């Protein structure tokens, strides 16, 4: 059974930084992509950043230049470094891992940016 666990959320002031991590454990093989999504109050879940097996990354326009996604293949872990945070970055951040065309989601971690 595969488990996906996020950590690192919390409360931060606008302009501050926060780092998230997400680790997959269990019988998971051939990870194709790892990504971060967020759901803000009253909005649909949206893609924040994704990194594929070859190392290519893609970011939402709203976070380009402020967020950085990275991964540690040996640890099946993906990270999201968030800098220059804004109040509109507030939401629940979910990790998604795609392996052999199956998607695994974490339980989510709350990020709150106070203005």
Secondary structure by P-SEA (a helix, b strand, c coil): cbbbbbcbbbbbcccbbbbbbbbbbcccccccccbbbbbccccccccccccccccbbbbcccccccbbbbbcccccbbbbbbcccccccccbbbbbbbcccbbbbccbbbbbbcc
